[in-house]
Amino acid sequence: MGVEDDDPIPVDAALLSSSMFVGDVIAGHGVTPFLEAARAAGCKTANGDMVEAAQDLMVDFMLQ
């Protein structure tokens, strides 16, 4: 949900306010329509890169 340009975003954009932090964990999709709406509302955001940042840690843990 919310990955393709024509998908509805998971939250009504009217509910977003600049005091919110919005994180989108969909990896590999860059800035989704949901994040675009959040940024337009003045929210601080993070995209799916947080999953990529943790990959090395997960591999290290599993190989120990």
RAKASUL-V640328 format. One record per pair of residues at least 12 apart in sequence whose C-alpha atoms are under 7 Angstrom apart, sorted by the first residue. I is the first residue (numbers start at 1). J is the second residue. Records with the same first field share a line. If there is no record, write none. Layout:
I=J + J
This chain:
2=32 + 33 + 34
3=32
5=33
9=33 + 34
13=37
16=38 + 41
17=41 + 42 + 43
18=41 + 42 + 43
19=43
20=43 + 44
21=43 + 44 + 45
22=38 + 43 + 44 + 45 + 46
23=45 + 46 + 47
24=46 + 47 + 48
25=47 + 48 + 51
26=48
27=48 + 49 + 51
28=48
30=47 + 48
31=47
